[in-house]
């Protein structure tokens, strides 16, 4: 028998209270109630599939799945769930699909690679996939480093609204005063850049003109969050404004990934997490959380540690907080850009 090892983030794994199925055949819909993600997008878990055949390529009944915590300091982690059986044949084959797997033994758990939304989740007609589909191993990360997102950043040429008007991000310096939503003009505390091959998860996301108030195309890193406000935020999430990653708004047309041989990314940090204006679009400044810190060069990391002791120093009482609620990939699917 073979053993496989994969990785997923905490917002891709959730517990649930009860599962029920309604309908028959392709009309079968499975409803999960009282769903709660076991962690956030920066929490990484190690998934071990055992009692598997060496040629297995998907999760399926007969295997055992165990889930462990993961960190750089403790890669083996602590066992969280064990002896999970991927019963893909439950509910006429609707307990699994190309992106999800529901477990009812030995714990009520769901893995959804698109993200787990708290509350009630349904699986079935909206997937429009064949019964008895199985979650492929290729959907999981094979290395925990693959789940470290590039830190939110702007592409060279992005014009940022400052006290002296729009200025290209690469021309900004520490001390420059930048317009922020809610806090007026704030001075840049730190600015840095990094060059990368603009492919795969490092390829920028392009927002066509007019998508979110931008007066010309805007290019952001995939994990850079933009501000959504108005009735959609209030109706769906009970908040006046929410933040959503650029990648989670990708539709293949007006918001799309555009690969390029090289891309220069720029990061701007203030005394706190801020919302700034890029070519008319509202987007976040660098949020100096643990993933962002780990993604930086050692020199940049030391500089940020010195500049933000309240976030990372010995006197820090807790992790930094984003300025708005941040949506998961699944929650972002409720939004419709016009």
Helices and strands as residue ranges (DSSP letters): E 2-9, G 10-12, E 13-15, E 18-22, G 25-27, E 29-37, E 44-52, E 64-70, E 79-84, G 90-93, E 100-103, E 109-112, E 119-123, G 125-127, G 137-139, G 144-147, E 154-155, E 159-162, E 165-168, G 169-171, E 177-180, E 184-187, E 190-198, G 200-202, E 204-207, E 218-220, E 225-229, H 231-237, E 241-245, G 246-249, E 255-258, E 260-269, E 275-278, E 281-284, H 290-295, H 298-307, H 309-312, E 325-326, H 329-332
